[in-house]
């Protein structure tokens, strides 16, 4: 049985059109999970559209949440992106007032760091995101910690299944918690 939701299934159409996760209850478990994940992805895209920062800016500013300035080369390495891509994203963020360049005396490379505006925009967007997640966790019947433990087991097993199918060749980059 495929894990993809069938768009012709009335319950799948309802979750897409109306956004009601409960409409998937009649689906088999794998299709129900696929429909819920699809709905969750839609919600995340809608939430992203409500944020001040784009995905690239959020990712870059998240990296700076440890308080360390970095060179362009360091940023490219940490984000696992081509330096030309990072250079374009950094330049756009500088124009938008989110990042700044400085040069330490005696060092040839410029350092990139967030501006106060960049830090504030990042903090505001992270808080918006966390507020929605807190609402979701508050709605969990029982213990949210137990739910998160079970969800972690699901994600790890799902990850193993994707890797076994050869869809993920590289290990997942480590994610650090924002400040």
N, C-alpha and C positions, 0 to 999 in steps of 0.2 A: 504494500500500500504506500503510495507516495505521500510525502510530508507536505506537499504544496496544497494550499487551499484551492478548491475548485470554484472558480468565479461564478459558475452557473448554479452552485448550491445556494438556495435561498438564505441560509444562515450566514454564509460568507458574504453574500451581497448586502444583507442587512448590516453586518458589522462595518462594512466599508461605507455604506450610505448614511447610516444613522449613528454609527460609532458606539453601539451597545455591545459590550463584551459578553454579556449574558446570552446573547442570541446564538452563541456557539455551543451551548450546552448539549445540543442534540448530536453534535458531530462526534466521530470517533476521536479518541484522545490525541493521536498524531495530527489529525487535521484541525482539531480544536486548538492545539498548541500553535500550529502554523498560522491559523487565522488570528490568534491573539498576538503573536509576534508581528505579523503584518500590521495589525492595528497599533501596536506599540511603536513600530517604526513610523507610522503616520503621525502619531502623537508627538514623537521626538522631532520630526520635521516641522510640525506646527509650532512646537515650543522654540525650536531654533529660529524660526521666522519672527518670533516675538522678541528675540534677544537683540541687544545693540550690536554685539560682535558677531562676525561670521565665524565659520568653523575654523578657518586657518588662523585667524586672530586669537580665538579661544585656545587653540592648541599651542600656539607660540607663547601666549601669556601664562598658560598653565605651567609650561616648562620653567618660566621665570618665578614661579611661586616659591621656589627655594631661596630667593633673594640674591642669587649669583648672576652677575653680568656675564655675557658670553661673546665670543667672536662669531662671525658668520659661519666659519668652518665648524665650530663646536655645535652651533645650532643645527646645521645641516646633518651632522653626524647623529645628534641626539634624536632628531625627528625622522631620521632615515629617509631624507629627501635629497635630491640633487641640489648642489649649492646654487645653481642658477634659479631654481624654483624658490628656494629660501630667500635669496637676494631680492627677488620680485616681491615676495610676501612681506619681507622686512621693510623694503622701501615704501610699499603701500601703507603699512602700519605707521611708519614714521610720518608720512604725509598726513595721515589721519590723527596724528598726535598721540598715538598709543605707545610708541617706542621712541627711544632716542639713541644717538650714537655719541660715544665719548672716546677719548684716547688717553691712556695712562702714559705719563712721561716715561720715556725710555722703551716703550713697546710700540712696534710698528702697526699692529693690528688694532682696528677700532673695536670697542666693546659695545654691545647692544644691551639695553636694559629698558624696562618699562618706565613710562612717565607716570606721574600721579594720576593723570586722566586714564591711562591704560590700566593701572592697578584698580582704580575705582570701577571702571567699566567691567573688568573681569570679575571683581567681587560682586557687583550687582547682578551680573548674568549667572554666576554660580549660585547666588542666593535664590534667584528665580527658579533655577533648575532644582535645587535642593528642596525648596518649598513644595514643589509639585511632588517630588519623591516622598517627602514626609507625609503629605496627604495620602498618597498611595499606601505607605507603610502603616499609617494610622488606621486605614480601612481593613487591614488584614485581621481576620478573626484569630484570636489566640496570640501567640508570641511572635513579634516581628523578627526576633533573633532566630527562632526556629525556621520561619519562612525563608530568611536569608541563607541559613545553613543549607536548607533543601534546594533553594534556587542556585546556590553555589555548586552543589553536587550536580544539578542539571546542566549548568553551563560547562562544567568540567567534562562531563560525559558527552555533551554536544560537541565540544571542542575536540575531544578524542575521536568522535565519529567523523567530523569534517577532516581532521588530519589523516585518519585511516583511509579516507576516500581520495587523499592527495590534493585536497583543495587548499590547504594551508601548508606551504613548504617551510616557512620561516617561523621560529618561535614568536609568540606574541610579545611585542615590546612591553617592558615593565611600565606600569603607570604609577605615578606618585600622587598621593593625596594633595589637593590644593591646600594652601595655608588657611 
